[in-house]
Amino acid sequence: MADPFKAFAEFQNAWFRAWMNSTQNFAGMAQHYLEMQQRFFSQAVKYQRDHIEIATGPSLTDKYGKRAHDIDPERDV
């Protein structure tokens, strides 16, 4: 008579290998996600503004661009 637990042992072995592979893939993806997040936040620190510019008038170097002060609410009423 054939051993009934042989097939079950093979099934358990295959299932355990599949579980280990999926766990390893998940850990690799989580590590990749954390590295990408760290790079993203390091760029935010790299390109942050040191000071806040105050709009001084319509010029190309102004914070809001050339048309920032085209509309004067007191004059255009």
ABEGO torsion letter per residue (X at the ends): XBBAAAAAAAAAAAAAAAAAAAAAAAAAAAAAAAAAAAAAAAAAAAABBABBBBBAEBBAABAAEAAAAABBAAAAX
